[in-house]
Amino acid sequence: MTRFDQARHSPQRGGILPLFIAIAMAIALLCVALPAFGQDGSGGKVVELQLDGIISPASSDFIVRGIDRAAAQQAQLVVITLDTPGGLDASMRSIVKAILASPVPVATYVAPAGARAASAGTFILYASHIAAMAPASNIGAATPIQIGGSSPSPAADKKGDNESEPLDASGRKARNDAAAYIRSLAQLRSRNKEFAEQAVFDAASMSAQEALAGDVIDVIATDIPDLLRKLDGRQVELENGRSVSLATAGASAEQVQPDWRTKLLLLIANPQVAVILMMIGVYGLFYEVTSPGLAGPGVAGLISLLLAFYAFQLLPVNWVGVGLIFMGLSLMVAEVFLPSFGIAGAGGVAAFVLGGIFLTDSDVPGFDLGLPFIIGSALISVAVLLVIGHLALRSYRSRIVSGAEYMIGQMGVVTHVEEGMTYADVRGERWKVRSSQRLHLGQRVRVTSMDGLTLGVDIAPDDPASNHS
């Protein structure tokens, strides 16, 4: 047997090929198994989004972008920790739409103990794939409130019987629309639709234990780890027809913090902040007009005014109220310049107060201005505008302290006379001077004109040499 034949029939050489084949098959099995492993939810991370406070455009933006980010990161579950008194209908519907379209299961968890999912929060809980609550929390009171109009009475039932306070057409329309919306969510998630309608028509509420017994929620958990343990192995049906099995027993929730954009929206999406920004904008532009050239107040005022109008665009405001506030500030500014004997200023204060009252509906939680804030802001506006106006008028009347105008009338002393060139010391500086009168060394002169760097002077009346000229 040749060496070639010996190598070909060697047991060591022949054992390498099966080993390579086994490794390749293992890698192929892993490549097939990993996508399926990720699809049924096991091994994926859990993202926690906190919605604490009123539901506003800022919180809606945070939740919607958080769900999108969790989907991009292939998370297996999004947990919305909810504690809200309610909020805006448009913001609530944006969150509900994001939950319904989410490729990742969404669990809304009313927590901590003592939290509530009132009004718009009830809709969000009903829309979620999993509804959970902490002990001693509550849900309900989802009666819609009209912005800038008559608010439907929580006591009025869906039929508007004689024992209840009658609703106008717009009130019935808003209530029936909200009832149909939450009823559709209850049917989608197989939850208690009777309580959902009662929450809208009668402002009904439930505790966590009552909600669990009444098929309103799926689970009660003391905290996030307890919730994840109880959700382990649960099958969740998504809107695209895909079934996801959760593996959350050993998972830890990654809490997503609001970024600077969300914090800025949370700050300016407040009626009080919007009114203050408008006041700062008017102050800045007013000061820039009265003292041109500073640039800083004008730029700050313009930015503040644009932010104020952007905030008003985010909020459910009555634009008549915005117009009255702006007109009130303008009349206060006009009072500084017009001899109206206080009429323009008083009208400005009245318009400002009325605008603040009409701006928002005080029945909506977190979106009221309050009469003390309105009156205080009006008085502060009057004081600030009077101070700015006084400073502006005083600057107009003050003596000019620079330029050619400042040099006219200044006194000086002739310091040098030689070969037709005369120089004088004026305000500590040496100037070339000329005069129709004969000047002598040491003579006191008064500036009468300025031509470039040459001063026209006359002999000062109080100079002794003027008596001999």
Secondary structure, DSSP 8 states (H G I E B T S, - for coil): --HHHHHHT-HHHHHHHHHHHHHHHHHHHHHHHHHHHHHTTBT--EEEEEEES-B-HHHHHHHHHHHHHHHHTT-SEEEEEEEBS-B-HHHHHHHHHHHHT-SS-EEEEE-STT-EEETHHHHHHHHSSEEEE-TT-EEE------TTS----TT--TT--TTS----HHHHHHHHHHHHHHHHHHHHHT--HHHHHHHHHS--EEEHHHHHHTTS-SEE-SSHHHHHHHHTT-EEE-TTS-EEE-B-TT--EEE----HHHHHHHHHSSHHHHHHHHHHHHHHHHHHHHSTT--HHHHHHHHHHHHHHHHHHHTT--HHHHHHHHHHHHHHHHHHHS--TTHHHHHHHHHHHHHHHHHS-TTSTT----HHHHHHHHHHHHHHHHHHHHHHHHHHHS---SHHHHHTT-EEEEEEEETTEEEEEETTEEEEEE-SS---TT-EEEEEEEETTEEEEEE-TT-GGGGT-
